[in-house]
Amino acid sequence: MKKVSLSLLGKRYEVNLEDDFAEYVITDMEASGLSLQKDNNPSVLLKAYLKLAHKNRSYEEEIDLLIDTLEGF
């Protein structure tokens, strides 16, 4: 288990995650502009969430397309 921390408006939030997933989360958070070392603005967190929501929607659309394609066989 690995601890992942994020500070938002002066309050620090910590969660324990499995090592591999923690590394993925840390990389994704940093790529989204979130800082693990300093305080973050809520707008940056919102943008990171929206980026993940968009990615999730794209995956769902791809899965639906694959299902439709496979049903045609």
VMD Tcl script that builds the backbone (N, CA, C; Angstrom):
set m [mol new atoms 219]
animate dup $m
set s [atomselect $m all]
$s set {name element resname resid chain x y z} {
  {N N MET 1 A 0.841 -1.177 0.000}
  {CA C MET 1 A 0.000 0.000 0.000}
  {C C MET 1 A 0.888 1.243 0.000}
  {N N LYS 2 A 0.405 2.254 -0.700}
  {CA C LYS 2 A 1.138 3.512 -0.788}
  {C C LYS 2 A 0.184 4.652 -0.487}
  {N N LYS 3 A 0.663 5.625 0.267}
  {CA C LYS 3 A -0.146 6.773 0.634}
  {C C LYS 3 A -0.046 7.841 -0.457}
  {N N VAL 4 A -1.200 8.329 -0.891}
  {CA C VAL 4 A -1.257 9.411 -1.872}
  {C C VAL 4 A -1.947 10.586 -1.180}
  {N N SER 5 A -1.317 11.763 -1.249}
  {CA C SER 5 A -1.829 12.946 -0.574}
  {C C SER 5 A -2.064 14.074 -1.564}
  {N N LEU 6 A -3.092 14.863 -1.264}
  {CA C LEU 6 A -3.425 16.021 -2.081}
  {C C LEU 6 A -3.926 17.118 -1.148}
  {N N SER 7 A -3.431 18.325 -1.355}
  {CA C SER 7 A -3.867 19.463 -0.561}
  {C C SER 7 A -4.792 20.337 -1.395}
  {N N LEU 8 A -5.921 20.701 -0.793}
  {CA C LEU 8 A -6.924 21.512 -1.474}
  {C C LEU 8 A -7.436 22.559 -0.498}
  {N N LEU 9 A -7.227 23.817 -0.847}
  {CA C LEU 9 A -7.634 24.945 0.003}
  {C C LEU 9 A -7.142 24.800 1.440}
  {N N GLY 10 A -5.884 24.374 1.568}
  {CA C GLY 10 A -5.255 24.300 2.878}
  {C C GLY 10 A -5.572 23.037 3.671}
  {N N LYS 11 A -6.393 22.163 3.142}
  {CA C LYS 11 A -6.707 20.911 3.834}
  {C C LYS 11 A -6.075 19.757 3.071}
  {N N ARG 12 A -5.385 18.891 3.798}
  {CA C ARG 12 A -4.678 17.769 3.181}
  {C C ARG 12 A -5.526 16.504 3.269}
  {N N TYR 13 A -5.646 15.831 2.136}
  {CA C TYR 13 A -6.400 14.585 2.045}
  {C C TYR 13 A -5.433 13.465 1.705}
  {N N GLU 14 A -5.545 12.345 2.416}
  {CA C GLU 14 A -4.651 11.213 2.186}
  {C C GLU 14 A -5.468 9.941 2.014}
  {N N VAL 15 A -5.025 9.110 1.077}
  {CA C VAL 15 A -5.638 7.799 0.866}
  {C C VAL 15 A -4.529 6.770 0.678}
  {N N ASN 16 A -4.808 5.555 1.071}
  {CA C ASN 16 A -3.885 4.446 0.851}
  {C C ASN 16 A -4.386 3.647 -0.340}
  {N N LEU 17 A -3.497 3.448 -1.307}
  {CA C LEU 17 A -3.844 2.727 -2.528}
  {C C LEU 17 A -2.840 1.619 -2.772}
  {N N GLU 18 A -3.259 0.604 -3.520}
  {CA C GLU 18 A -2.327 -0.436 -3.944}
  {C C GLU 18 A -1.198 0.236 -4.720}
  {N N ASP 19 A -0.003 -0.288 -4.592}
  {CA C ASP 19 A 1.191 0.349 -5.160}
  {C C ASP 19 A 1.061 0.694 -6.642}
  {N N ASP 20 A 0.660 -0.271 -7.473}
  {CA C ASP 20 A 0.564 -0.021 -8.918}
  {C C ASP 20 A -0.481 1.036 -9.230}
  {N N PHE 21 A -1.625 0.943 -8.561}
  {CA C PHE 21 A -2.686 1.917 -8.799}
  {C C PHE 21 A -2.265 3.296 -8.295}
  {N N ALA 22 A -1.554 3.342 -7.185}
  {CA C ALA 22 A -1.073 4.618 -6.644}
  {C C ALA 22 A -0.154 5.308 -7.641}
  {N N GLU 23 A 0.736 4.554 -8.264}
  {CA C GLU 23 A 1.635 5.141 -9.256}
  {C C GLU 23 A 0.849 5.694 -10.440}
  {N N TYR 24 A -0.165 4.956 -10.880}
  {CA C TYR 24 A -1.015 5.428 -11.976}
  {C C TYR 24 A -1.722 6.725 -11.583}
  {N N VAL 25 A -2.291 6.759 -10.376}
  {CA C VAL 25 A -3.020 7.937 -9.904}
  {C C VAL 25 A -2.089 9.140 -9.799}
  {N N ILE 26 A -0.918 8.942 -9.233}
  {CA C ILE 26 A 0.050 10.038 -9.088}
  {C C ILE 26 A 0.433 10.593 -10.455}
  {N N THR 27 A 0.746 9.720 -11.392}
  {CA C THR 27 A 1.127 10.157 -12.741}
  {C C THR 27 A -0.005 10.918 -13.402}
  {N N ASP 28 A -1.223 10.397 -13.281}
  {CA C ASP 28 A -2.374 11.043 -13.899}
  {C C ASP 28 A -2.681 12.391 -13.250}
  {N N MET 29 A -2.574 12.465 -11.924}
  {CA C MET 29 A -2.822 13.731 -11.234}
  {C C MET 29 A -1.818 14.788 -11.666}
  {N N GLU 30 A -0.557 14.410 -11.715}
  {CA C GLU 30 A 0.473 15.362 -12.122}
  {C C GLU 30 A 0.284 15.795 -13.578}
  {N N ALA 31 A -0.102 14.862 -14.444}
  {CA C ALA 31 A -0.346 15.201 -15.849}
  {C C ALA 31 A -1.541 16.137 -16.001}
  {N N SER 32 A -2.445 16.089 -15.028}
  {CA C SER 32 A -3.629 16.958 -15.054}
  {C C SER 32 A -3.375 18.322 -14.418}
  {N N GLY 33 A -2.152 18.535 -13.932}
  {CA C GLY 33 A -1.804 19.830 -13.364}
  {C C GLY 33 A -1.951 19.927 -11.863}
  {N N LEU 34 A -2.294 18.818 -11.208}
  {CA C LEU 34 A -2.406 18.827 -9.752}
  {C C LEU 34 A -1.019 18.655 -9.139}
  {N N SER 35 A -0.785 19.351 -8.057}
  {CA C SER 35 A 0.494 19.247 -7.366}
  {C C SER 35 A 0.326 18.398 -6.118}
  {N N LEU 36 A 1.253 17.484 -5.904}
  {CA C LEU 36 A 1.234 16.676 -4.685}
  {C C LEU 36 A 2.033 17.339 -3.571}
  {N N GLN 37 A 2.801 18.382 -3.924}
  {CA C GLN 37 A 3.661 19.036 -2.940}
  {C C GLN 37 A 3.088 20.341 -2.392}
  {N N LYS 38 A 2.197 20.998 -3.147}
  {CA C LYS 38 A 1.690 22.282 -2.677}
  {C C LYS 38 A 0.170 22.310 -2.754}
  {N N ASP 39 A -0.402 23.348 -2.199}
  {CA C ASP 39 A -1.848 23.506 -2.170}
  {C C ASP 39 A -2.402 23.695 -3.582}
  {N N ASN 40 A -3.568 23.127 -3.840}
  {CA C ASN 40 A -4.196 23.199 -5.156}
  {C C ASN 40 A -5.470 24.032 -5.107}
  {N N ASN 41 A -5.765 24.660 -6.211}
  {CA C ASN 41 A -6.996 25.418 -6.389}
  {C C ASN 41 A -8.089 24.452 -6.834}
  {N N PRO 42 A -9.303 24.604 -6.338}
  {CA C PRO 42 A -10.393 23.706 -6.743}
  {C C PRO 42 A -10.613 23.656 -8.254}
  {N N SER 43 A -10.334 24.735 -8.962}
  {CA C SER 43 A -10.545 24.728 -10.412}
  {C C SER 43 A -9.635 23.709 -11.097}
  {N N VAL 44 A -8.434 23.501 -10.569}
  {CA C VAL 44 A -7.518 22.510 -11.142}
  {C C VAL 44 A -8.066 21.102 -10.900}
  {N N LEU 45 A -8.631 20.879 -9.727}
  {CA C LEU 45 A -9.233 19.588 -9.424}
  {C C LEU 45 A -10.443 19.329 -10.321}
  {N N LEU 46 A -11.255 20.347 -10.551}
  {CA C LEU 46 A -12.404 20.211 -11.447}
  {C C LEU 46 A -11.950 19.864 -12.864}
  {N N LYS 47 A -10.921 20.550 -13.340}
  {CA C LYS 47 A -10.410 20.264 -14.685}
  {C C LYS 47 A -9.872 18.838 -14.777}
  {N N ALA 48 A -9.208 18.371 -13.733}
  {CA C ALA 48 A -8.694 16.999 -13.725}
  {C C ALA 48 A -9.851 16.003 -13.757}
  {N N TYR 49 A -10.897 16.278 -12.998}
  {CA C TYR 49 A -12.071 15.405 -13.000}
  {C C TYR 49 A -12.720 15.372 -14.384}
  {N N LEU 50 A -12.881 16.533 -14.999}
  {CA C LEU 50 A -13.511 16.593 -16.313}
  {C C LEU 50 A -12.682 15.862 -17.363}
  {N N LYS 51 A -11.368 15.933 -17.236}
  {CA C LYS 51 A -10.490 15.197 -18.151}
  {C C LYS 51 A -10.725 13.694 -17.998}
  {N N LEU 52 A -10.818 13.217 -16.754}
  {CA C LEU 52 A -11.070 11.800 -16.522}
  {C C LEU 52 A -12.466 11.393 -16.998}
  {N N ALA 53 A -13.449 12.258 -16.785}
  {CA C ALA 53 A -14.812 11.965 -17.235}
  {C C ALA 53 A -14.849 11.838 -18.754}
  {N N HIS 54 A -14.132 12.711 -19.438}
  {CA C HIS 54 A -14.076 12.655 -20.900}
  {C C HIS 54 A -13.413 11.361 -21.362}
  {N N LYS 55 A -12.299 10.996 -20.707}
  {CA C LYS 55 A -11.591 9.772 -21.049}
  {C C LYS 55 A -12.507 8.560 -20.829}
  {N N ASN 56 A -13.234 8.555 -19.722}
  {CA C ASN 56 A -14.152 7.464 -19.411}
  {C C ASN 56 A -15.256 7.354 -20.465}
  {N N ARG 57 A -15.800 8.483 -20.857}
  {CA C ARG 57 A -16.858 8.486 -21.879}
  {C C ARG 57 A -16.330 7.930 -23.206}
  {N N SER 58 A -15.117 8.320 -23.557}
  {CA C SER 58 A -14.514 7.813 -24.786}
  {C C SER 58 A -14.343 6.294 -24.731}
  {N N TYR 59 A -13.909 5.789 -23.579}
  {CA C TYR 59 A -13.762 4.339 -23.422}
  {C C TYR 59 A -15.108 3.643 -23.553}
  {N N GLU 60 A -16.146 4.206 -22.946}
  {CA C GLU 60 A -17.475 3.608 -23.032}
  {C C GLU 60 A -17.971 3.575 -24.479}
  {N N GLU 61 A -17.717 4.645 -25.218}
  {CA C GLU 61 A -18.121 4.677 -26.624}
  {C C GLU 61 A -17.364 3.619 -27.432}
  {N N GLU 62 A -16.078 3.449 -27.152}
  {CA C GLU 62 A -15.290 2.433 -27.847}
  {C C GLU 62 A -15.791 1.034 -27.521}
  {N N ILE 63 A -16.126 0.798 -26.263}
  {CA C ILE 63 A -16.648 -0.511 -25.851}
  {C C ILE 63 A -17.975 -0.786 -26.550}
  {N N ASP 64 A -18.857 0.211 -26.581}
  {CA C ASP 64 A -20.142 0.043 -27.272}
  {C C ASP 64 A -19.938 -0.274 -28.752}
  {N N LEU 65 A -18.993 0.401 -29.387}
  {CA C LEU 65 A -18.699 0.140 -30.793}
  {C C LEU 65 A -18.182 -1.285 -30.996}
  {N N LEU 66 A -17.314 -1.731 -30.096}
  {CA C LEU 66 A -16.804 -3.106 -30.183}
  {C C LEU 66 A -17.927 -4.111 -29.990}
  {N N ILE 67 A -18.805 -3.865 -29.046}
  {CA C ILE 67 A -19.939 -4.771 -28.810}
  {C C ILE 67 A -20.819 -4.828 -30.045}
  {N N ASP 68 A -21.134 -3.673 -30.622}
  {CA C ASP 68 A -21.958 -3.633 -31.830}
  {C C ASP 68 A -21.295 -4.389 -32.975}
  {N N THR 69 A -19.976 -4.226 -33.089}
  {CA C THR 69 A -19.233 -4.906 -34.153}
  {C C THR 69 A -19.263 -6.428 -33.938}
  {N N LEU 70 A -19.043 -6.848 -32.698}
  {CA C LEU 70 A -19.039 -8.281 -32.406}
  {C C LEU 70 A -20.419 -8.913 -32.571}
  {N N GLU 71 A -21.453 -8.153 -32.267}
  {CA C GLU 71 A -22.809 -8.684 -32.425}
  {C C GLU 71 A -23.144 -8.920 -33.889}
  {N N GLY 72 A -22.454 -8.235 -34.785}
  {CA C GLY 72 A -22.676 -8.388 -36.207}
  {C C GLY 72 A -22.070 -9.660 -36.784}
  {N N PHE 73 A -21.250 -10.346 -36.014}
  {CA C PHE 73 A -20.615 -11.584 -36.508}
  {C C PHE 73 A -21.460 -12.783 -36.217}
}
mol reanalyze $m
mol bondsrecalc $m
mol representation Tube
mol addrep $m
